[in-house]
Amino acid sequence: MDSKKIITDKAHDLFFLQGIRSVTMNEIALRIGMSKKTIYKFFGNKEILVMAIIEKRVEENTVTVNNLKNKQQDAVMKLFFILSHIRSMYAKVTSPIIHDLEKYYSSSYAILLRHRNEFIYQVIDQVIAEGIMQRLFRDDFHTHRMSRFFLESVAIVSDIKIFPDTEMESKDLANEIFGLLLNGIATTDGSELIEHYKKQRELFMLVTPQHHIFWNA
């Protein structure tokens, strides 16, 4: 494994465990068993290191979401997968991480915010439009507004201040709300498809293997 990847992987783990602000370059060097001089050879300062990690996460998430968008056949399943993946992403990027990024690393925060408000929003918008074309979603609402509502709904479901960890761990809450959201825009055919998935209790496996999600809405 090359040194640059070792640095970013260990820094990533430390940042997301302890918070970005509290982890020093000295601590990263100590944990890796590498001199701080070597780290600075690859990353001139902590801000550059933080940006490299955020860019990597955004790139990985872009690949995953695009795979989900292109993987499934119907828009109902696509949208459910995408919403579930975004929820898991929000769960990992905790409030303290967001606070540190927004307050101390504004350039990195801007990258994350742009990824959310542009890329993820556009994917949701595209899948809803696809569902309308497939006659699984109704066409009597403003698509862009609904896409923004869906995006903000995932953020609410992921907020542990609103819903405690104990509820979130089982994923029942997310599945219930996502099911209701999809039913809210579904046509008769779409609702029948959702009901089919519920009855079959199909296992929805995301591209990222650590997530196994049942439709329990």
N, C-alpha and C positions, 0 to 999 in steps of 0.2 A: 504494500500500500504506500502511495506517495505521501510525502510529508505534508503537503498542502491539504490533502483530504483528511489526514490524521488530525490536523489542527482544527479544521472546520467541524469535523464530527464531534470531537471532544468539547470544543467551545459550544457547539449547539446543545449538547447534553447538559452542560453546566448552566448555560443561559436559561434553558427551559426548566431546569430544576431549581435554581437559586434566584433567578431574575438577572436580567442583563446588567443592570447598574452595579449590582453587588459583586460580580465576578471580575477580577482584575486579570491583566495579561500575565502577571506573576503567577497567579493561581493556575491559569491555563498551562503555562510552561511547566509548572511543578507537576500537575496531573499527567501531562503527556510524557514527562521525563525528557524535555527538550529545552534548550536554552532560549531565553526570551529574544536573544539576538537573532536566532534562527526564525522565530515566529515573525519578527519584524521584517525579515528578508522577504517573506511572502505577503505580509499584511502590514503596511506602514504604520497603522494605528488601529485602535479598537473599533473605531467607527467603520473603517474599511472592512474589518473582519465581520462585524455585525451585518453590513450590507451584503457581503458575499453569502452569508448564511440565509438571509431573507430572500435573496435572489434565487438561491438554490431551492428553497422551499416553494417559492412561487413557480419556478420551472417544473418541479416535480408535480405540484398540484395541477398545473396546466395540462400536463401529460395525462394524469389520472382522470381529470374531468372530461377531457376530449375523448379518452378511451370509453368512458361511461356514456358519453353522448352518442358515440358511434357504435357501441356494442350491441345494445338491445334493439328489438324490432319495433316495439310500440312506444309511443310517447309517454304513456302512463308509467310504464316500468322505468323508462329513462329518467323521468323527472323524479320519481321516488328514489332511485339510486343517487342521483345528483344531490338532492336535498339531504339525504342521509350522509353522504360523503362530506358535504359542506359543514353539517352539524359536527361531525367528528373532527374536522379541521378547526372549527371554532373552539371545541373543547380543549384542544391542545394549545392553542394560542390564547393563554389565559389573560385575565384583566391586568395583572402585574406586568406581563410582557408587553401588552399594548400600551400601558402607562409609560413604561421605560422608553419604548420606541417613540411614542408621541412627544415625550418631554425632552429626551436627550439625543435621539437619533432620528430626526425629522425626515431625512432623505430616505432612510430605510422604511419608515412608517408610510411615506408617500407611495412607495413601491407596493406595499401590502394593501394600502387603501385603493390604489388604482386597480390592482388585481381583483379586488372584491367588487368595486363599484362599476368596473368596465367589463372585464373578462367574464367573471362569474355571472353577473347580471345579464350579459349578452347571451351566454349559453342557456340560462333559464328562459330568456325571451325566445330564443330559437326553438327550444323544445316545446314551449307552449304553442308557438306558431305551427310547429309540426303536428302537434296534437289536434289543432283546429283543422288542418289539412286532412288528417286521418279521420276526422269527424268523431274523435274521442273527447275533445274539449269544445265547449260552446264558443260561438263567435260574437256574443252580445256584450262583450266587455272590452275595455281598453287594454290591449295586450301589454304595453310597456308599463302601465301602472300596476297591473297584476303581477308582472315579473318583479317589480320593485317590492311589492307587498310580500311576495314569496321569499325574497332574499332577506327582508327585514324580519319576517316571521322565524326564519331559521336562527337568526341572531337572538331573538327572544327566547326560543326554546333552549338555546345553548347557554343562556345566562343563569349561572348557579345562584345568583342573588334572587332570581325570580322562582326558579325551580331547583331545589336542593339536589346535591350529588346523588343521594340515595334513589331519587326518582329517575335521574338521568342514566344511572348505571345500567338499568334494565332495558333501556331504549324504548320502553313501552310508551312513555310520554311522547317522544319524537314520532314514533310510528302512528300513534293515535292522531296527533295533530296533522301530520303529513297526509294521512288518509283522509281526514276531514277536508283539508285544503284541496286535495285532488278531486274529491267528490263535489266540492263546491263549484268547480268549473267544468265538470264532466257532463257530456251528453248522456242520453240513455245508454248508448253503446259503451261509452266510457265507464259509466257506473256499473254496468253488467260485467265489464272486464275487471274492474276493481273488486267486485263481489266474487268473481271467479278466483282471483288471487287470494282473497281472504279465506275462501272455503278450502282451497287447496293447501293453505298454510305453507306456500312455497318458501323455500330458503333462498333469499336474495343475497348472493355472495358478491361483494364489491371487488373491484380489480385489486385493491389492496387487501391481501389475505387475512389481515388481522380483524377485519370487520365482517361479522356474520349477522345479517339482519332479517328478522321475520316480520312479515306484515301482520300486525296485530290490531290494526285500527278497527 
